[in-house]
């Protein structure tokens, strides 16, 4: 672990970001060039004292989980993330077959979407980050681990729970869409990848998935129109737009409703109510 290089890199990256770059308000009487230490700590879900000690060259060696959080908070590119890991004494993370590192470009867009549900997913349907309206609409899934993080996995393994947010007559379409999306990821990542592993898991677990997989439908959905059922707000008719990274490994999904419609009013109500007691349990 190179404490000097790690500290210098963190300070330089922190000073190069403005609050607006990460979705924060600058506030009055701001004197700090770039982000404050406490703001980086907040974004990385760590204590300010822990982060401060890293910048002061007296902290412990951060774990790979801490480094991943810091890379996301500081909006690092893949090369910068690899450098962060190395100066902290760890091997650079393997990016083959998918990565949890979120593309900075997608994060910058997500940071500016505060009034409508938006989330970033991996090619395998894993929720990487949600904004507050998305948590209010779908529930907070940040605590999930392993394959449970994948909406595709949950759709077929926990249908009674995962499909409750969709009208019954539209569920078959979503089942086919999930399988077609996974087939596209499987084609680009290969049978030996995590996509292949997910296919094998679901084939053993879900007869429905196994049947649909044999149909060989392949498609990435760039847009969709759907109805979502919220337990307190009711049915919400939304348009979904997808923004993919260049390698299609991640996608920013944005849900909107036409202004002045009942659906727009319901989305606005969700934004006000937040996640209190209204999100479905996933």
Short mmCIF file of the C-alpha atoms (twelve columns), coordinates in Angstrom:
data_MODEL
# 
_entry.id   MODEL 
# 
loop_
_atom_site.group_PDB 
_atom_site.id 
_atom_site.type_symbol 
_atom_site.label_atom_id 
_atom_site.label_alt_id 
_atom_site.label_comp_id 
_atom_site.label_asym_id 
_atom_site.label_seq_id 
_atom_site.Cartn_x 
_atom_site.Cartn_y 
_atom_site.Cartn_z 
_atom_site.pdbx_PDB_model_num 
ATOM 1   C CA . UNK A 1   0.000   0.000   0.000   1 
ATOM 2   C CA . UNK A 2   1.410   3.379   -1.048  1 
ATOM 3   C CA . UNK A 3   -0.123  5.805   1.472   1 
ATOM 4   C CA . UNK A 4   1.349   8.909   -0.163  1 
ATOM 5   C CA . UNK A 5   0.058   8.133   -3.642  1 
ATOM 6   C CA . UNK A 6   -3.313  7.039   -2.292  1 
ATOM 7   C CA . UNK A 7   -3.737  10.235  -0.276  1 
ATOM 8   C CA . UNK A 8   -2.599  12.492  -3.111  1 
ATOM 9   C CA . UNK A 9   -4.902  10.761  -5.576  1 
ATOM 10  C CA . UNK A 10  -7.924  11.072  -3.280  1 
ATOM 11  C CA . UNK A 11  -7.264  14.755  -2.600  1 
ATOM 12  C CA . UNK A 12  -6.818  15.532  -6.292  1 
ATOM 13  C CA . UNK A 13  -9.962  13.686  -7.351  1 
ATOM 14  C CA . UNK A 14  -12.006 15.250  -4.550  1 
ATOM 15  C CA . UNK A 15  -10.866 18.775  -5.439  1 
ATOM 16  C CA . UNK A 16  -11.726 18.167  -9.096  1 
ATOM 17  C CA . UNK A 17  -15.406 17.507  -8.395  1 
ATOM 18  C CA . UNK A 18  -18.109 20.062  -7.720  1 
ATOM 19  C CA . UNK A 19  -21.261 19.301  -5.700  1 
ATOM 20  C CA . UNK A 20  -23.392 19.515  -8.832  1 
ATOM 21  C CA . UNK A 21  -21.237 16.788  -10.417 1 
ATOM 22  C CA . UNK A 22  -22.476 14.280  -7.845  1 
ATOM 23  C CA . UNK A 23  -26.022 15.537  -7.343  1 
ATOM 24  C CA . UNK A 24  -25.375 17.636  -4.228  1 
ATOM 25  C CA . UNK A 25  -26.307 21.232  -3.498  1 
ATOM 26  C CA . UNK A 26  -23.382 23.633  -3.128  1 
ATOM 27  C CA . UNK A 27  -25.067 25.618  -0.355  1 
ATOM 28  C CA . UNK A 28  -24.117 29.116  0.817   1 
ATOM 29  C CA . UNK A 29  -20.667 30.392  1.836   1 
ATOM 30  C CA . UNK A 30  -18.764 27.511  0.326   1 
ATOM 31  C CA . UNK A 31  -14.985 27.885  0.555   1 
ATOM 32  C CA . UNK A 32  -13.761 24.387  -0.250  1 
ATOM 33  C CA . UNK A 33  -12.360 23.802  -3.739  1 
ATOM 34  C CA . UNK A 34  -14.303 20.773  -4.899  1 
ATOM 35  C CA . UNK A 35  -16.091 18.406  -2.557  1 
ATOM 36  C CA . UNK A 36  -15.698 18.438  1.195   1 
ATOM 37  C CA . UNK A 37  -14.324 15.361  2.930   1 
ATOM 38  C CA . UNK A 38  -17.637 14.748  4.651   1 
ATOM 39  C CA . UNK A 39  -19.414 14.822  1.282   1 
ATOM 40  C CA . UNK A 40  -17.141 12.146  -0.163  1 
ATOM 41  C CA . UNK A 41  -17.631 10.076  2.986   1 
ATOM 42  C CA . UNK A 42  -21.394 10.438  2.691   1 
ATOM 43  C CA . UNK A 43  -21.377 9.378   -0.965  1 
ATOM 44  C CA . UNK A 44  -19.148 6.396   -0.152  1 
ATOM 45  C CA . UNK A 45  -21.206 5.355   2.909   1 
ATOM 46  C CA . UNK A 46  -18.243 5.578   5.280   1 
ATOM 47  C CA . UNK A 47  -17.403 7.727   8.283   1 
ATOM 48  C CA . UNK A 48  -15.801 11.123  7.744   1 
ATOM 49  C CA . UNK A 49  -13.082 10.166  10.225  1 
ATOM 50  C CA . UNK A 50  -12.184 7.043   8.228   1 
ATOM 51  C CA . UNK A 51  -11.962 8.971   4.970   1 
ATOM 52  C CA . UNK A 52  -9.994  11.803  6.582   1 
ATOM 53  C CA . UNK A 53  -7.390  9.364   7.875   1 
ATOM 54  C CA . UNK A 54  -6.885  8.037   4.340   1 
ATOM 55  C CA . UNK A 55  -6.158  11.550  3.075   1 
ATOM 56  C CA . UNK A 56  -3.853  12.171  6.022   1 
ATOM 57  C CA . UNK A 57  -1.773  9.037   5.279   1 
ATOM 58  C CA . UNK A 58  -2.613  7.405   8.590   1 
ATOM 59  C CA . UNK A 59  -5.551  5.190   7.796   1 
ATOM 60  C CA . UNK A 60  -5.642  1.382   7.591   1 
ATOM 61  C CA . UNK A 61  -5.502  -0.391  4.263   1 
ATOM 62  C CA . UNK A 62  -8.984  -0.016  2.788   1 
ATOM 63  C CA . UNK A 63  -10.815 -3.163  1.744   1 
ATOM 64  C CA . UNK A 64  -11.861 -3.755  -1.839  1 
ATOM 65  C CA . UNK A 65  -15.441 -2.981  -0.784  1 
ATOM 66  C CA . UNK A 66  -14.339 0.408   0.535   1 
ATOM 67  C CA . UNK A 67  -12.376 1.085   -2.634  1 
ATOM 68  C CA . UNK A 68  -15.373 0.234   -4.794  1 
ATOM 69  C CA . UNK A 69  -17.465 2.706   -2.796  1 
ATOM 70  C CA . UNK A 70  -14.796 5.393   -3.136  1 
ATOM 71  C CA . UNK A 71  -14.490 4.804   -6.877  1 
ATOM 72  C CA . UNK A 72  -18.228 5.306   -7.243  1 
ATOM 73  C CA . UNK A 73  -18.318 8.364   -4.985  1 
ATOM 74  C CA . UNK A 74  -15.455 10.048  -6.852  1 
ATOM 75  C CA . UNK A 75  -16.869 9.125   -10.270 1 
ATOM 76  C CA . UNK A 76  -13.669 7.363   -11.321 1 
ATOM 77  C CA . UNK A 77  -13.160 5.936   -14.777 1 
ATOM 78  C CA . UNK A 78  -12.207 2.272   -15.151 1 
ATOM 79  C CA . UNK A 79  -8.507  3.208   -15.475 1 
ATOM 80  C CA . UNK A 80  -8.659  5.486   -12.426 1 
ATOM 81  C CA . UNK A 81  -10.411 2.773   -10.458 1 
ATOM 82  C CA . UNK A 82  -7.682  0.264   -11.351 1 
ATOM 83  C CA . UNK A 83  -5.041  2.778   -10.209 1 
ATOM 84  C CA . UNK A 84  -6.886  3.345   -6.914  1 
ATOM 85  C CA . UNK A 85  -6.872  -0.382  -6.186  1 
ATOM 86  C CA . UNK A 86  -3.179  -0.729  -6.980  1 
ATOM 87  C CA . UNK A 87  -1.940  2.168   -4.836  1 
ATOM 88  C CA . UNK A 88  -4.101  0.801   -2.014  1 
ATOM 89  C CA . UNK A 89  -2.250  -2.506  -2.234  1 
ATOM 90  C CA . UNK A 90  -4.845  -4.591  -4.073  1 
ATOM 91  C CA . UNK A 91  -4.932  -6.143  -7.507  1 
ATOM 92  C CA . UNK A 92  -6.942  -4.175  -10.025 1 
ATOM 93  C CA . UNK A 93  -10.489 -5.546  -10.255 1 
ATOM 94  C CA . UNK A 94  -11.229 -7.927  -13.090 1 
ATOM 95  C CA . UNK A 95  -13.512 -6.277  -15.639 1 
ATOM 96  C CA . UNK A 96  -13.987 -9.381  -17.765 1 
ATOM 97  C CA . UNK A 97  -17.561 -10.657 -17.719 1 
ATOM 98  C CA . UNK A 98  -19.086 -7.565  -16.181 1 
ATOM 99  C CA . UNK A 99  -18.297 -5.170  -13.361 1 
ATOM 100 C CA . UNK A 100 -20.091 -3.411  -10.537 1 
ATOM 101 C CA . UNK A 101 -18.170 -0.240  -11.342 1 
ATOM 102 C CA . UNK A 102 -20.731 2.184   -12.709 1 
ATOM 103 C CA . UNK A 103 -19.901 4.159   -15.826 1 
ATOM 104 C CA . UNK A 104 -19.285 7.789   -14.712 1 
ATOM 105 C CA . UNK A 105 -21.317 9.109   -17.643 1 
ATOM 106 C CA . UNK A 106 -24.409 7.221   -16.499 1 
ATOM 107 C CA . UNK A 107 -23.901 8.410   -12.917 1 
ATOM 108 C CA . UNK A 108 -23.705 12.034  -14.040 1 
ATOM 109 C CA . UNK A 109 -27.059 11.675  -15.788 1 
ATOM 110 C CA . UNK A 110 -28.598 9.863   -12.809 1 
ATOM 111 C CA . UNK A 111 -27.404 12.601  -10.431 1 
ATOM 112 C CA . UNK A 112 -29.580 15.092  -12.310 1 
ATOM 113 C CA . UNK A 113 -32.709 12.953  -12.293 1 
ATOM 114 C CA . UNK A 114 -34.251 13.820  -8.948  1 
ATOM 115 C CA . UNK A 115 -37.949 14.040  -9.782  1 
ATOM 116 C CA . UNK A 116 -38.574 10.809  -11.700 1 
ATOM 117 C CA . UNK A 117 -37.647 7.171   -11.036 1 
ATOM 118 C CA . UNK A 118 -34.278 6.169   -12.506 1 
ATOM 119 C CA . UNK A 119 -31.872 3.312   -11.858 1 
ATOM 120 C CA . UNK A 120 -28.716 1.802   -13.326 1 
ATOM 121 C CA . UNK A 121 -28.687 -1.917  -14.083 1 
ATOM 122 C CA . UNK A 122 -26.052 -4.379  -15.217 1 
ATOM 123 C CA . UNK A 123 -26.538 -6.474  -18.345 1 
ATOM 124 C CA . UNK A 124 -27.784 -9.230  -16.010 1 
ATOM 125 C CA . UNK A 125 -30.503 -7.060  -14.494 1 
ATOM 126 C CA . UNK A 126 -28.586 -6.336  -11.278 1 
ATOM 127 C CA . UNK A 127 -29.568 -3.039  -9.687  1 
ATOM 128 C CA . UNK A 128 -26.340 -1.079  -9.203  1 
ATOM 129 C CA . UNK A 129 -27.839 2.183   -7.958  1 
ATOM 130 C CA . UNK A 130 -31.310 3.759   -7.601  1 
ATOM 131 C CA . UNK A 131 -32.419 7.315   -7.040  1 
ATOM 132 C CA . UNK A 132 -34.966 8.133   -4.329  1 
ATOM 133 C CA . UNK A 133 -38.081 8.018   -6.591  1 
ATOM 134 C CA . UNK A 134 -36.985 4.584   -7.877  1 
ATOM 135 C CA . UNK A 135 -36.613 3.316   -4.311  1 
ATOM 136 C CA . UNK A 136 -40.091 4.634   -3.540  1 
ATOM 137 C CA . UNK A 137 -41.521 2.881   -6.605  1 
ATOM 138 C CA . UNK A 138 -39.673 -0.455  -6.575  1 
ATOM 139 C CA . UNK A 139 -38.373 -0.690  -3.024  1 
ATOM 140 C CA . UNK A 140 -34.791 -0.354  -1.832  1 
ATOM 141 C CA . UNK A 141 -32.811 -3.339  -3.111  1 
ATOM 142 C CA . UNK A 142 -29.375 -2.110  -2.009  1 
ATOM 143 C CA . UNK A 143 -29.272 -4.729  0.773   1 
ATOM 144 C CA . UNK A 144 -29.569 -7.673  -1.632  1 
ATOM 145 C CA . UNK A 145 -26.524 -9.806  -2.430  1 
ATOM 146 C CA . UNK A 146 -25.562 -12.505 -4.904  1 
ATOM 147 C CA . UNK A 147 -28.034 -13.389 -7.617  1 
ATOM 148 C CA . UNK A 148 -30.835 -11.839 -5.554  1 
ATOM 149 C CA . UNK A 149 -29.589 -8.493  -6.877  1 
ATOM 150 C CA . UNK A 150 -30.729 -9.483  -10.368 1 
ATOM 151 C CA . UNK A 151 -34.295 -8.630  -11.289 1 
ATOM 152 C CA . UNK A 152 -34.169 -11.403 -13.895 1 
ATOM 153 C CA . UNK A 153 -33.277 -13.941 -11.211 1 
ATOM 154 C CA . UNK A 154 -35.951 -12.682 -8.817  1 
ATOM 155 C CA . UNK A 155 -38.590 -12.672 -11.585 1 
ATOM 156 C CA . UNK A 156 -38.260 -16.419 -12.119 1 
ATOM 157 C CA . UNK A 157 -37.204 -17.599 -8.654  1 
ATOM 158 C CA . UNK A 158 -39.600 -15.465 -6.584  1 
ATOM 159 C CA . UNK A 159 -42.500 -14.876 -8.999  1 
ATOM 160 C CA . UNK A 160 -45.149 -14.483 -6.315  1 
ATOM 161 C CA . UNK A 161 -43.230 -11.545 -4.870  1 
ATOM 162 C CA . UNK A 162 -41.454 -9.979  -7.836  1 
ATOM 163 C CA . UNK A 163 -44.414 -9.985  -10.223 1 
ATOM 164 C CA . UNK A 164 -46.872 -8.363  -7.828  1 
ATOM 165 C CA . UNK A 165 -45.918 -4.953  -9.221  1 
ATOM 166 C CA . UNK A 166 -47.148 -5.865  -12.717 1 
ATOM 167 C CA . UNK A 167 -50.660 -6.571  -14.061 1 
ATOM 168 C CA . UNK A 168 -51.283 -10.274 -14.475 1 
ATOM 169 C CA . UNK A 169 -52.092 -9.992  -18.189 1 
ATOM 170 C CA . UNK A 170 -48.710 -8.334  -18.872 1 
ATOM 171 C CA . UNK A 171 -46.474 -10.745 -16.988 1 
ATOM 172 C CA . UNK A 172 -45.880 -13.177 -19.859 1 
ATOM 173 C CA . UNK A 173 -44.532 -10.314 -21.978 1 
ATOM 174 C CA . UNK A 174 -42.134 -9.322  -19.221 1 
ATOM 175 C CA . UNK A 175 -41.002 -12.924 -18.809 1 
ATOM 176 C CA . UNK A 176 -40.098 -13.099 -22.500 1 
ATOM 177 C CA . UNK A 177 -38.413 -9.713  -22.305 1 
ATOM 178 C CA . UNK A 178 -36.220 -10.775 -19.393 1 
ATOM 179 C CA . UNK A 179 -35.134 -13.947 -21.185 1 
ATOM 180 C CA . UNK A 180 -34.465 -12.131 -24.463 1 
ATOM 181 C CA . UNK A 181 -32.347 -9.570  -22.626 1 
ATOM 182 C CA . UNK A 182 -30.352 -12.283 -20.879 1 
ATOM 183 C CA . UNK A 183 -29.906 -14.086 -24.203 1 
ATOM 184 C CA . UNK A 184 -28.340 -10.885 -25.630 1 
ATOM 185 C CA . UNK A 185 -25.956 -10.638 -22.662 1 
ATOM 186 C CA . UNK A 186 -25.138 -14.354 -22.973 1 
ATOM 187 C CA . UNK A 187 -24.297 -13.896 -26.643 1 
ATOM 188 C CA . UNK A 188 -21.850 -11.071 -25.969 1 
ATOM 189 C CA . UNK A 189 -20.315 -12.407 -22.733 1 
ATOM 190 C CA . UNK A 190 -20.125 -16.121 -23.555 1 
ATOM 191 C CA . UNK A 191 -21.163 -19.383 -21.924 1 
ATOM 192 C CA . UNK A 192 -18.271 -19.286 -19.421 1 
ATOM 193 C CA . UNK A 193 -19.264 -15.819 -18.131 1 
ATOM 194 C CA . UNK A 194 -21.554 -14.766 -15.286 1 
ATOM 195 C CA . UNK A 195 -24.327 -14.598 -17.878 1 
ATOM 196 C CA . UNK A 196 -23.776 -18.289 -18.590 1 
ATOM 197 C CA . UNK A 197 -23.772 -19.037 -14.881 1 
ATOM 198 C CA . UNK A 198 -27.088 -17.221 -14.423 1 
ATOM 199 C CA . UNK A 199 -28.583 -19.158 -17.328 1 
ATOM 200 C CA . UNK A 200 -27.536 -22.453 -15.757 1 
ATOM 201 C CA . UNK A 201 -28.911 -21.452 -12.349 1 
ATOM 202 C CA . UNK A 202 -32.273 -20.403 -13.787 1 
ATOM 203 C CA . UNK A 203 -32.531 -23.443 -16.058 1 
ATOM 204 C CA . UNK A 204 -32.200 -25.709 -13.014 1 
ATOM 205 C CA . UNK A 205 -34.567 -23.615 -10.904 1 
ATOM 206 C CA . UNK A 206 -37.371 -22.451 -13.190 1 
ATOM 207 C CA . UNK A 207 -39.171 -24.652 -15.769 1 
ATOM 208 C CA . UNK A 208 -40.727 -21.478 -17.188 1 
ATOM 209 C CA . UNK A 209 -37.304 -19.970 -17.804 1 
ATOM 210 C CA . UNK A 210 -36.001 -23.200 -19.351 1 
ATOM 211 C CA . UNK A 211 -38.941 -23.265 -21.773 1 
ATOM 212 C CA . UNK A 212 -38.535 -19.628 -22.794 1 
ATOM 213 C CA . UNK A 213 -34.766 -19.984 -23.126 1 
ATOM 214 C CA . UNK A 214 -35.232 -22.649 -25.783 1 
ATOM 215 C CA . UNK A 215 -37.146 -20.130 -27.938 1 
ATOM 216 C CA . UNK A 216 -33.858 -18.252 -28.595 1 
ATOM 217 C CA . UNK A 217 -35.439 -14.803 -28.553 1 
ATOM 218 C CA . UNK A 218 -32.757 -12.086 -28.428 1 
ATOM 219 C CA . UNK A 219 -33.461 -8.418  -27.725 1 
ATOM 220 C CA . UNK A 220 -32.299 -5.454  -25.695 1 
ATOM 221 C CA . UNK A 221 -35.223 -3.201  -24.889 1 
ATOM 222 C CA . UNK A 222 -34.431 0.456   -25.558 1 
ATOM 223 C CA . UNK A 223 -37.915 1.626   -24.681 1 
ATOM 224 C CA . UNK A 224 -41.069 0.196   -23.215 1 
ATOM 225 C CA . UNK A 225 -44.547 1.214   -22.075 1 
ATOM 226 C CA . UNK A 226 -45.803 -0.505  -18.966 1 
ATOM 227 C CA . UNK A 227 -48.171 -0.339  -16.032 1 
ATOM 228 C CA . UNK A 228 -46.739 -0.654  -12.527 1 
ATOM 229 C CA . UNK A 229 -48.858 -1.494  -9.486  1 
ATOM 230 C CA . UNK A 230 -47.881 0.283   -6.283  1 
ATOM 231 C CA . UNK A 231 -49.504 -0.938  -3.049  1 
ATOM 232 C CA . UNK A 232 -50.454 2.570   -1.877  1 
ATOM 233 C CA . UNK A 233 -50.483 4.822   -4.954  1 
ATOM 234 C CA . UNK A 234 -52.132 2.305   -7.276  1 
ATOM 235 C CA . UNK A 235 -51.583 1.686   -10.995 1 
ATOM 236 C CA . UNK A 236 -49.057 3.959   -12.692 1 
ATOM 237 C CA . UNK A 237 -48.710 3.975   -16.485 1 
ATOM 238 C CA . UNK A 238 -45.129 4.877   -17.411 1 
ATOM 239 C CA . UNK A 239 -42.814 5.139   -20.396 1 
ATOM 240 C CA . UNK A 240 -39.372 3.564   -19.944 1 
ATOM 241 C CA . UNK A 241 -36.308 4.843   -21.775 1 
ATOM 242 C CA . UNK A 242 -32.975 3.015   -21.670 1 
ATOM 243 C CA . UNK A 243 -29.527 4.535   -22.150 1 
ATOM 244 C CA . UNK A 244 -26.816 1.892   -22.647 1 
ATOM 245 C CA . UNK A 245 -23.074 2.225   -22.260 1 
ATOM 246 C CA . UNK A 246 -21.048 1.669   -25.419 1 
ATOM 247 C CA . UNK A 247 -20.342 -1.962  -24.531 1 
ATOM 248 C CA . UNK A 248 -23.963 -2.501  -23.391 1 
ATOM 249 C CA . UNK A 249 -22.721 -3.770  -20.017 1 
ATOM 250 C CA . UNK A 250 -24.825 -1.241  -18.093 1 
ATOM 251 C CA . UNK A 251 -28.026 0.662   -18.720 1 
ATOM 252 C CA . UNK A 252 -29.675 3.714   -17.219 1 
ATOM 253 C CA . UNK A 253 -33.425 3.136   -17.042 1 
ATOM 254 C CA . UNK A 254 -35.638 6.227   -16.701 1 
ATOM 255 C CA . UNK A 255 -39.391 6.062   -16.059 1 
ATOM 256 C CA . UNK A 256 -41.584 9.035   -16.951 1 
ATOM 257 C CA . UNK A 257 -45.221 9.931   -17.523 1 
ATOM 258 C CA . UNK A 258 -46.661 12.661  -19.789 1 
ATOM 259 C CA . UNK A 259 -47.136 15.979  -17.912 1 
ATOM 260 C CA . UNK A 260 -50.622 16.634  -16.627 1 
ATOM 261 C CA . UNK A 261 -51.669 12.988  -16.625 1 
ATOM 262 C CA . UNK A 262 -52.915 10.951  -13.703 1 
ATOM 263 C CA . UNK A 263 -49.733 8.877   -13.906 1 
ATOM 264 C CA . UNK A 264 -47.584 12.007  -13.594 1 
ATOM 265 C CA . UNK A 265 -49.529 12.997  -10.483 1 
ATOM 266 C CA . UNK A 266 -48.980 9.548   -8.968  1 
ATOM 267 C CA . UNK A 267 -45.248 9.713   -9.661  1 
ATOM 268 C CA . UNK A 268 -45.123 13.157  -8.070  1 
ATOM 269 C CA . UNK A 269 -46.944 11.785  -5.027  1 
ATOM 270 C CA . UNK A 270 -44.378 9.002   -4.740  1 
ATOM 271 C CA . UNK A 271 -41.554 11.542  -4.859  1 
ATOM 272 C CA . UNK A 272 -43.127 13.402  -1.942  1 
ATOM 273 C CA . UNK A 273 -43.931 10.328  0.120   1 
ATOM 274 C CA . UNK A 274 -40.532 8.710   -0.423  1 
ATOM 275 C CA . UNK A 275 -39.898 5.192   0.743   1 
ATOM 276 C CA . UNK A 276 -41.631 5.517   4.133   1 
ATOM 277 C CA . UNK A 277 -43.943 2.520   4.319   1 
ATOM 278 C CA . UNK A 278 -45.019 2.396   0.704   1 
ATOM 279 C CA . UNK A 279 -42.371 0.396   -1.144  1 
ATOM 280 C CA . UNK A 280 -43.009 -3.293  -1.878  1 
ATOM 281 C CA . UNK A 281 -40.855 -5.706  0.089   1 
ATOM 282 C CA . UNK A 282 -38.209 -7.306  -2.134  1 
# 
